[in-house]
Amino acid sequence: MIEAKIPADRADAWPPLPLSEWRDTCATLHLWTQVVGKVRLARAPLINHWWQVPLYVTARGLTTSPIPDGARTFQIDFDFIDHRLAIQASDGAADAFSLQPRTVADFHDEIMGRLRSLGIAVRIWTTPVEIPDPIPFERDREHAAYDPVYAQRFWRILVQADRVFTAFRAGFIGKASPVHFFWGSFDLAVTRFSGRAAPPHPGVPGMADRVTREAYSHEVSSCGFWPGGAGMERPIFYSYAYPPPPGFSAAPARPGTAFYSPEMGEFILPYDAVRQADDPDALLLGFLRSTYEAAATLGRWDRAGLERAVAE
């Protein structure tokens, strides 16, 4: 297959990310983000829909944002430019170590030891979530890959997705989430809410019912980016509604390369369709808007009261 030529500046912003080329790094990095995310989970107070637990995209990687530690705060940052894991506290204490091939067990021991050396005592539940056959972090010597080129490509895509998702979020004045990186599912997402309560969620494999029922306690239209895995062998953008209104799966979605996946219960737009587009931002925004409009119109949301016009 001959790929269409993409301008160099756009190829750098939207780089190729074939799952087959970084599968082992993807799996290891997923687990590393779970270790860090669980530190935040252990310390941050519960906020609606578990919004206290995700990571956030930064100009260099991913961050926990500040985490309470008594009268001080600390944060943990993945730096995918210099390939470091940095811990910084509000009293000036700091430490860091390199991101390089190492087992999940070693990563877990390293970060917990560094936290202790900074006077940060924290205990986490060490079993990974939302993955099949989880191995507790301290015993996982199976996952140990780190390819800095692909780790950085993944982050560069997150930067672009975060930027476009934020522009999409601006057109909604109802309740909407920040753009979150969920370390459990290893995806970047933003969610709009109708304002109405939803029926109890039927559950997600590998996740406790109390988690899904809090996350989906109210009607949502959610979209995101996922690098692939678990039967989806390529990176994708996705969009779904909970509960899905009647007719949602048959609704038209833009662009023509988007489709509804009955197996996943959501609309899919292959990442490569965005990467190769003449105008990636416009193509992705068209997908986000058309799938949201399907959810909101078919679900009889109060669109006049929830939306606002945004200058293009």
C-alpha positions as CSV (number, residue, x, y, z in Angstrom):
1,M,0.0,0.0,0.0
2,I,1.4,3.4,-1.0
3,E,0.6,6.1,1.7
4,A,-0.3,9.6,0.6
5,K,2.5,12.1,1.0
6,I,2.0,14.2,4.1
7,P,3.7,17.6,4.6
8,A,6.6,17.3,7.0
9,D,5.2,19.7,9.6
10,R,1.9,17.8,9.8
11,A,3.7,14.4,9.9
12,D,5.6,15.7,12.9
13,A,2.4,16.8,14.6
14,W,0.4,13.7,13.7
15,P,3.0,11.0,13.4
16,P,2.3,7.4,12.5
17,L,1.6,5.1,15.4
18,P,1.0,1.5,14.2
19,L,0.3,-0.6,17.2
20,S,2.3,-3.5,15.8
21,E,5.5,-1.4,16.0
22,W,5.2,-0.4,19.7
23,R,2.8,-3.0,21.3
24,D,5.3,-4.0,24.1
25,T,6.1,-0.4,24.9
26,C,2.4,0.5,24.8
27,A,1.6,-2.3,27.3
28,T,4.5,-1.3,29.6
29,L,3.7,2.4,29.5
30,H,0.1,1.7,30.2
31,L,1.1,-0.1,33.4
32,W,3.6,2.6,34.4
33,T,0.8,5.2,34.1
34,Q,-1.4,3.0,36.3
35,V,1.3,3.0,39.0
36,V,1.4,6.8,38.9
37,G,-2.3,7.2,38.6
38,K,-2.9,5.0,41.6
39,V,-0.7,7.3,43.7
40,R,-3.1,10.1,42.8
41,L,-6.1,7.9,43.5
42,A,-4.8,7.1,46.9
43,R,-4.4,10.7,48.0
44,A,-6.9,12.8,46.1
45,P,-10.4,13.3,47.5
46,L,-13.3,11.8,45.5
47,I,-14.7,14.1,42.9
48,N,-17.8,13.4,40.8
49,H,-17.3,10.7,38.1
50,W,-13.8,9.9,39.4
51,W,-12.4,13.2,38.0
52,Q,-9.8,13.2,40.7
53,V,-7.8,10.3,39.2
54,P,-6.9,11.0,35.6
55,L,-3.6,12.4,34.3
56,Y,-3.3,15.5,32.0
57,V,-1.4,16.3,28.9
58,T,1.4,18.8,29.3
59,A,3.9,20.6,27.0
60,R,6.4,17.8,27.8
61,G,4.3,14.7,28.7
62,L,1.7,13.8,31.3
63,T,1.1,15.0,34.8
64,T,-0.9,14.1,37.9
65,S,-1.4,17.8,38.6
66,P,-0.9,18.7,42.4
67,I,-1.7,15.9,44.8
68,P,-2.4,16.7,48.5
69,D,0.2,15.7,51.1
70,G,-0.8,17.3,54.3
71,A,-0.1,21.0,54.1
72,R,2.1,20.6,51.0
73,T,1.3,19.2,47.6
74,F,3.4,17.1,45.1
75,Q,3.0,16.1,41.5
76,I,4.4,13.4,39.3
77,D,5.3,14.1,35.6
78,F,6.1,11.9,32.7
79,D,8.5,13.9,30.5
80,F,8.6,12.4,27.0
81,I,11.1,14.9,25.6
82,D,13.9,14.1,28.0
83,H,12.4,10.8,29.0
84,R,12.3,11.3,32.7
85,L,9.9,10.7,35.5
86,A,9.9,13.7,37.8
87,I,8.5,14.2,41.3
88,Q,8.2,17.8,42.6
89,A,6.8,19.0,45.9
90,S,5.6,22.4,46.9
91,D,8.3,22.7,49.6
92,G,11.0,22.5,46.9
93,A,11.8,18.8,47.3
94,A,12.3,17.0,44.0
95,D,13.6,13.8,42.5
96,A,13.7,12.2,39.1
97,F,14.8,9.1,37.3
98,S,15.1,8.1,33.6
99,L,12.4,6.4,31.5
100,Q,14.2,3.5,29.9
101,P,13.5,-0.3,29.5
102,R,12.7,-1.6,33.0
103,T,10.2,-4.0,34.4
104,V,6.9,-2.8,35.9
105,A,8.1,-4.2,39.2
106,D,11.3,-2.1,39.1
107,F,9.4,1.0,38.0
108,H,7.0,0.5,40.9
109,D,9.8,0.0,43.4
110,E,11.7,2.9,42.1
111,I,8.9,5.4,42.3
112,M,7.7,4.3,45.7
113,G,11.2,4.5,47.0
114,R,11.7,8.0,45.6
115,L,8.4,9.1,47.2
116,R,9.5,7.8,50.5
117,S,12.9,9.6,50.2
118,L,10.9,12.8,49.8
119,G,8.9,12.1,52.9
120,I,5.8,11.2,51.0
121,A,4.2,8.1,52.5
122,V,1.6,6.6,50.3
123,R,0.2,3.1,49.9
124,I,-1.5,1.9,46.7
125,W,-3.6,-1.1,45.6
126,T,-1.0,-2.7,43.3
127,T,-3.3,-4.8,41.0
128,P,-3.8,-3.2,37.5
129,V,-7.3,-2.4,36.4
130,E,-9.1,-2.8,33.0
131,I,-6.7,-5.3,31.6
132,P,-7.0,-9.1,31.3
133,D,-5.0,-11.3,33.7
134,P,-3.5,-8.5,35.7
135,I,-0.2,-9.1,37.5
136,P,0.4,-7.0,40.7
137,F,2.9,-4.3,39.9
138,E,5.5,-5.6,42.4
139,R,5.5,-9.0,40.7
140,D,5.4,-7.9,37.1
141,R,8.7,-8.8,35.4
142,E,7.0,-9.5,32.1
143,H,6.4,-6.0,30.9
144,A,9.7,-4.1,30.5
145,A,9.8,-2.4,27.1
146,Y,10.3,1.3,26.5
147,D,11.0,2.7,23.0
148,P,11.5,6.4,23.4
149,V,10.6,7.2,19.8
150,Y,7.2,5.6,20.0
151,A,6.5,6.9,23.5
152,Q,7.2,10.4,22.3
153,R,5.0,9.9,19.2
154,F,2.1,8.8,21.4
155,W,2.5,11.9,23.5
156,R,2.7,14.1,20.4
157,I,-0.6,12.7,19.2
158,L,-2.1,13.4,22.7
159,V,-1.0,17.0,22.4
160,Q,-2.9,17.4,19.2
161,A,-6.0,15.5,20.4
162,D,-6.0,17.5,23.6
163,R,-5.9,20.7,21.6
164,V,-8.8,19.7,19.3
165,F,-10.8,18.2,22.1
166,T,-10.5,21.5,24.1
167,A,-11.7,23.5,21.0
168,F,-14.7,21.0,20.8
169,R,-15.4,21.4,24.5
170,A,-15.7,25.2,24.1
171,G,-19.0,24.9,22.2
172,F,-20.8,23.5,25.2
173,I,-22.0,25.5,28.2
174,G,-23.5,22.6,30.1
175,K,-21.6,20.4,32.4
176,A,-18.5,19.0,30.6
177,S,-15.4,17.3,31.8
178,P,-11.8,18.6,31.4
179,V,-9.8,16.7,28.8
180,H,-8.7,13.7,30.9
181,F,-6.1,11.0,30.3
182,F,-7.6,7.8,31.9
183,W,-4.8,5.5,32.9
184,G,-7.1,2.6,33.4
185,S,-8.2,2.4,29.8
186,F,-5.2,4.3,28.5
187,D,-7.1,6.8,26.5
188,L,-7.7,10.6,26.3
189,A,-11.3,11.7,26.6
190,V,-13.7,14.6,27.0
191,T,-17.4,14.2,28.1
192,R,-20.5,16.3,27.8
193,F,-23.5,15.7,30.1
194,S,-27.2,16.2,29.3
195,G,-28.0,17.1,33.0
196,R,-30.2,14.1,33.5
197,A,-29.6,11.0,35.6
198,A,-28.8,7.8,33.8
199,P,-29.9,4.2,34.5
200,P,-27.3,2.1,36.4
201,H,-24.5,1.1,34.2
202,P,-24.3,-2.7,33.4
203,G,-20.6,-2.8,34.1
204,V,-17.2,-3.0,32.3
205,P,-15.0,-6.1,32.5
206,G,-12.1,-5.6,34.9
207,M,-13.8,-2.6,36.7
208,A,-15.8,-2.6,39.9
209,D,-19.5,-1.8,39.5
210,R,-19.2,1.1,41.9
211,V,-16.6,2.7,39.6
212,T,-18.7,2.5,36.4
213,R,-21.9,3.5,38.2
214,E,-20.2,6.7,39.6
215,A,-18.6,7.4,36.2
216,Y,-21.9,7.0,34.3
217,S,-24.4,8.2,36.9
218,H,-25.7,10.8,34.4
219,E,-26.3,10.8,30.6
220,V,-23.2,11.4,28.6
221,S,-21.8,11.9,25.1
222,S,-18.1,11.1,25.3
223,C,-15.3,11.1,22.8
224,G,-11.7,10.2,22.9
225,F,-8.4,8.9,21.4
226,W,-7.1,5.3,22.1
227,P,-3.9,3.9,20.7
228,G,-5.5,0.5,20.2
229,G,-5.4,-3.0,21.7
230,A,-7.9,-5.7,22.8
231,G,-9.1,-6.5,19.3
232,M,-8.6,-3.0,17.8
233,E,-5.2,-3.3,16.1
234,R,-4.8,0.4,15.2
235,P,-5.2,3.8,16.9
236,I,-8.6,5.4,16.8
237,F,-10.8,8.3,17.7
238,Y,-14.1,7.1,19.2
239,S,-17.5,8.6,20.3
240,Y,-20.3,7.0,22.3
241,A,-23.4,7.8,24.3
242,Y,-24.6,6.4,27.6
243,P,-27.3,5.4,27.5
244,P,-27.3,5.1,23.7
245,P,-30.6,6.6,22.5
246,P,-32.8,4.7,20.0
247,G,-31.4,5.0,16.5
248,F,-27.9,6.1,17.6
249,S,-26.0,3.3,15.9
250,A,-27.6,4.1,12.6
251,A,-27.1,7.9,12.8
252,P,-24.9,9.5,10.1
253,A,-21.4,10.4,11.2
254,R,-18.8,12.5,9.4
255,P,-16.5,11.9,7.7
256,G,-17.3,9.0,5.5
257,T,-14.4,7.0,6.9
258,A,-16.2,6.9,10.3
259,F,-18.3,3.9,11.2
260,Y,-20.3,2.4,14.1
261,S,-18.8,-0.7,15.7
262,P,-21.4,-2.9,17.2
263,E,-18.7,-4.9,19.1
264,M,-17.4,-1.7,20.8
265,G,-20.8,0.1,21.0
266,E,-19.3,3.3,19.6
267,F,-18.5,5.3,16.5
268,I,-14.9,4.8,15.3
269,L,-12.7,7.2,13.2
270,P,-9.4,5.6,12.3
271,Y,-6.5,7.8,13.5
272,D,-4.8,7.4,10.1
273,A,-7.8,9.1,8.4
274,V,-7.1,12.2,10.5
275,R,-3.4,12.0,10.1
276,Q,-3.6,11.9,6.3
277,A,-6.3,14.5,5.9
278,D,-5.7,17.8,4.2
279,D,-7.1,19.5,7.3
280,P,-6.8,17.1,10.3
281,D,-8.5,19.5,12.8
282,A,-11.5,20.0,10.6
283,L,-11.9,16.3,9.9
284,L,-11.7,15.4,13.6
285,L,-14.0,18.2,14.7
286,G,-16.5,17.0,12.1
287,F,-16.5,13.6,13.7
288,L,-16.8,14.9,17.2
289,R,-19.6,17.3,16.4
290,S,-21.7,14.9,14.2
291,T,-21.6,12.0,16.7
292,Y,-22.4,14.4,19.6
293,E,-25.3,15.8,17.6
294,A,-26.6,12.3,17.0
295,A,-26.5,11.6,20.7
296,A,-28.0,14.9,21.8
297,T,-30.8,15.1,19.1
298,L,-31.9,11.4,19.4
299,G,-31.6,11.6,23.2
300,R,-33.7,14.8,23.3
301,W,-31.1,16.9,25.1
302,D,-31.9,20.6,25.7
303,R,-29.5,21.6,23.0
304,A,-30.6,25.3,22.9
305,G,-29.7,25.6,26.6
306,L,-26.5,23.5,26.5
307,E,-24.7,24.8,23.4
308,R,-23.2,28.0,22.2
309,A,-21.7,29.2,18.9
310,V,-17.9,29.3,18.8
311,A,-15.9,31.3,16.3
312,E,-14.1,29.0,13.9
